[in-house]
């Protein structure tokens, strides 16, 4: 039996090679791997001894040779294949142990150059892996050091590696090389700001298996992008509490998306992926009090996201109720001491929580049989495009509250309405099938006096009934995208009722 070993990640390779030697396996190796094995006293056959051709081009070409791939790809039960090997003086290679140049680690370096990244694109490695995986009936292929022990144990116990194991290892190879190529293609596309291709291949790394999905009968898994950006939930460090569930992760991500609209001290409370209370203040304590008072019922069992460190005073307020998660850029020691009194609360630290989502990020939605891909909804609106369409102009305070409300409604499931006053949401109407219900629900569920409040809508008013309902609640200003064929009806009604109304020209549906 002959094995070819050439690995970039040398974790466990010495021990593995030593076990192979004990089993009488001849080892072929290349470059740095060969040197490392020889230093440990392990005899190896140099690749040039197999190919009768020197490694060249600074190691770019060494294993791309018929003497290597013929020995891997020959079907042992095919007499013609075996005769050709004999005629060509090629010996079989029965075990291929390869892992690839560290392309991922290279592109994750902050100062990596395109030239450096390209130089870390492996060519020979994926080729040998694919050859061995294709011929897995006859060849054992290993691309992950975690599989060394199981391969050795099977050979020791059975004298060979079972077909079932060889099949699983081959599958792992094709998954690995597919992800490797996808990572390279994505990096090169991003380097030139290219459009998404006609054939889209994405790759993610598993973070963990989850206990279950949205419901206990659904299996679920947590994956992350290869090159995650600052402010992404996958970068958070869990300081306390049991592991995150599927719903925890989804809801916390929704809280972060809303939170990252704000620069000033802000707290976003989320329930079932919808903000239920948002508050801004001079400090994080004031922001939390506002967010809590915005909806003291719905925040129970929800997610609290803050864009400033949690101090002891804020922690004491949070601890008065049950929340699933608190995520913040940091926690004081005193705050941690307070919050960890409850064993089930999860505390997540995300240092760069204020970071904005990069402009080249995409949003994915799974549908049956495919996916939808779109750019992230980055823009709130352009201040220069704002149009006051009513006779009465909004006051400066109303404009501030309307901007605040629009930042929140952008992250509410459509049809969405937010009523706000003095940096606090007081009524939220998410996910209705028509807009008047969203308006009516936000008014009905309001936790504070709506007199003098403002209202934000994620899309235009199809009829003037929304304006009428707002006026009855004492709302004095409305911000919406505009664009309905009945805009004039809403403008006329707002003028009749003394409401200031602003059009942004930017819709924010969230389905």
Secondary structure in CASP SS format (residue, H / E / C, confidence):
PFRMAT SS
TARGET T0000
AUTHOR 0000-0000-0000
METHOD secondary structure of the structure
MODEL  1
X C 1.00
X E 1.00
X E 1.00
X E 1.00
X E 1.00
X E 1.00
X E 1.00
X C 1.00
X C 1.00
X C 1.00
X C 1.00
X C 1.00
X H 1.00
X H 1.00
X H 1.00
X H 1.00
X H 1.00
X H 1.00
X H 1.00
X H 1.00
X H 1.00
X H 1.00
X C 1.00
X C 1.00
X C 1.00
X E 1.00
X E 1.00
X E 1.00
X E 1.00
X C 1.00
X H 1.00
X H 1.00
X H 1.00
X H 1.00
X H 1.00
X H 1.00
X H 1.00
X H 1.00
X H 1.00
X C 1.00
X C 1.00
X C 1.00
X C 1.00
X C 1.00
X E 1.00
X E 1.00
X H 1.00
X H 1.00
X H 1.00
X H 1.00
X H 1.00
X C 1.00
X C 1.00
X C 1.00
X C 1.00
X E 1.00
X C 1.00
X C 1.00
X C 1.00
X C 1.00
X E 1.00
X C 1.00
X C 1.00
X C 1.00
X C 1.00
X H 1.00
X H 1.00
X H 1.00
X H 1.00
X H 1.00
X H 1.00
X H 1.00
X H 1.00
X C 1.00
X C 1.00
X C 1.00
X C 1.00
X C 1.00
X H 1.00
X H 1.00
X H 1.00
X H 1.00
X H 1.00
X H 1.00
X H 1.00
X H 1.00
X H 1.00
X H 1.00
X C 1.00
X C 1.00
X C 1.00
X C 1.00
X C 1.00
X C 1.00
X E 1.00
X E 1.00
X E 1.00
X E 1.00
X E 1.00
X C 1.00
X C 1.00
X C 1.00
X H 1.00
X H 1.00
X H 1.00
X H 1.00
X H 1.00
X C 1.00
X C 1.00
X C 1.00
X C 1.00
X C 1.00
X C 1.00
X H 1.00
X H 1.00
X H 1.00
X H 1.00
X H 1.00
X H 1.00
X C 1.00
X C 1.00
X C 1.00
X C 1.00
X H 1.00
X H 1.00
X H 1.00
X H 1.00
X H 1.00
X H 1.00
X H 1.00
X H 1.00
X H 1.00
X H 1.00
X H 1.00
X C 1.00
X C 1.00
X C 1.00
X C 1.00
X C 1.00
X E 1.00
X E 1.00
X E 1.00
X C 1.00
X C 1.00
X H 1.00
X H 1.00
X H 1.00
X H 1.00
X H 1.00
X H 1.00
X H 1.00
X H 1.00
X H 1.00
X H 1.00
X H 1.00
X H 1.00
X H 1.00
X H 1.00
X C 1.00
X C 1.00
X C 1.00
X C 1.00
X H 1.00
X H 1.00
X H 1.00
X H 1.00
X H 1.00
X H 1.00
X H 1.00
X H 1.00
X H 1.00
X H 1.00
X H 1.00
X H 1.00
X H 1.00
X H 1.00
X H 1.00
X H 1.00
X H 1.00
X H 1.00
X H 1.00
X H 1.00
X H 1.00
X H 1.00
X H 1.00
X H 1.00
X H 1.00
X H 1.00
X H 1.00
X H 1.00
X H 1.00
X C 1.00
X C 1.00
X C 1.00
X C 1.00
X C 1.00
X C 1.00
X C 1.00
X C 1.00
X C 1.00
X C 1.00
X C 1.00
X C 1.00
X E 1.00
X E 1.00
X E 1.00
X E 1.00
X E 1.00
X E 1.00
X E 1.00
X C 1.00
X C 1.00
X C 1.00
X C 1.00
X C 1.00
X C 1.00
X C 1.00
X C 1.00
X C 1.00
X E 1.00
X E 1.00
X E 1.00
X E 1.00
X E 1.00
X E 1.00
X C 1.00
X C 1.00
X C 1.00
X C 1.00
X C 1.00
X C 1.00
X C 1.00
X H 1.00
X H 1.00
X H 1.00
X C 1.00
X E 1.00
X E 1.00
X E 1.00
X E 1.00
X C 1.00
X C 1.00
X C 1.00
X C 1.00
X C 1.00
X H 1.00
X H 1.00
X H 1.00
X H 1.00
X H 1.00
X H 1.00
X H 1.00
X H 1.00
X H 1.00
X H 1.00
X H 1.00
X H 1.00
X H 1.00
X H 1.00
X C 1.00
X C 1.00
X C 1.00
X C 1.00
X C 1.00
X C 1.00
X E 1.00
X E 1.00
X E 1.00
X E 1.00
X E 1.00
X E 1.00
X C 1.00
X C 1.00
X E 1.00
X E 1.00
X E 1.00
X E 1.00
X E 1.00
X E 1.00
X E 1.00
X C 1.00
X C 1.00
X C 1.00
X H 1.00
X H 1.00
X H 1.00
X H 1.00
X H 1.00
X H 1.00
X H 1.00
X H 1.00
X H 1.00
X H 1.00
X H 1.00
X C 1.00
X C 1.00
X C 1.00
X C 1.00
X C 1.00
X C 1.00
X C 1.00
X C 1.00
X E 1.00
X E 1.00
X E 1.00
X E 1.00
X C 1.00
X C 1.00
X C 1.00
X E 1.00
X C 1.00
X H 1.00
X H 1.00
X H 1.00
X H 1.00
X H 1.00
X H 1.00
X H 1.00
X C 1.00
X C 1.00
X C 1.00
X C 1.00
X C 1.00
X C 1.00
X E 1.00
X E 1.00
X E 1.00
X E 1.00
X C 1.00
X C 1.00
X E 1.00
X C 1.00
X H 1.00
X H 1.00
X H 1.00
X H 1.00
X H 1.00
X H 1.00
X H 1.00
X C 1.00
X C 1.00
X C 1.00
X C 1.00
X C 1.00
X C 1.00
X E 1.00
X E 1.00
X E 1.00
X E 1.00
X C 1.00
X C 1.00
X C 1.00
X C 1.00
X C 1.00
X C 1.00
X C 1.00
X C 1.00
X C 1.00
X C 1.00
X C 1.00
X C 1.00
X E 1.00
X E 1.00
X E 1.00
X E 1.00
X E 1.00
X E 1.00
X C 1.00
X C 1.00
X E 1.00
X E 1.00
X E 1.00
X E 1.00
X E 1.00
X E 1.00
X C 1.00
X C 1.00
X C 1.00
X C 1.00
X C 1.00
X C 1.00
X C 1.00
X H 1.00
X H 1.00
X H 1.00
X C 1.00
X E 1.00
X E 1.00
X C 1.00
X C 1.00
X C 1.00
X C 1.00
X C 1.00
X C 1.00
X C 1.00
X H 1.00
X H 1.00
X H 1.00
X H 1.00
X H 1.00
X H 1.00
X H 1.00
X H 1.00
X H 1.00
X H 1.00
X H 1.00
X H 1.00
X H 1.00
X H 1.00
X C 1.00
X C 1.00
X C 1.00
X C 1.00
X C 1.00
X C 1.00
X C 1.00
X E 1.00
X E 1.00
X E 1.00
X E 1.00
X C 1.00
X C 1.00
X C 1.00
X E 1.00
X E 1.00
X E 1.00
X E 1.00
X E 1.00
X E 1.00
X C 1.00
X C 1.00
X C 1.00
X C 1.00
X C 1.00
X H 1.00
X H 1.00
X H 1.00
X H 1.00
X H 1.00
X H 1.00
X H 1.00
X H 1.00
X H 1.00
X H 1.00
X C 1.00
X C 1.00
X C 1.00
X C 1.00
X C 1.00
X C 1.00
X C 1.00
X C 1.00
X C 1.00
X E 1.00
X E 1.00
X E 1.00
X E 1.00
X C 1.00
X C 1.00
X C 1.00
X C 1.00
X C 1.00
X C 1.00
X C 1.00
X H 1.00
X H 1.00
X H 1.00
X H 1.00
X H 1.00
X H 1.00
X H 1.00
X H 1.00
X C 1.00
X C 1.00
X C 1.00
X C 1.00
X E 1.00
X E 1.00
X E 1.00
X E 1.00
X C 1.00
X C 1.00
X C 1.00
X C 1.00
X C 1.00
X C 1.00
X H 1.00
X H 1.00
X H 1.00
X H 1.00
X H 1.00
X H 1.00
X H 1.00
X H 1.00
X H 1.00
X H 1.00
X H 1.00
X C 1.00
X C 1.00
X E 1.00
X E 1.00
X E 1.00
X E 1.00
X C 1.00
X C 1.00
X C 1.00
X C 1.00
X C 1.00
X C 1.00
X C 1.00
X C 1.00
END
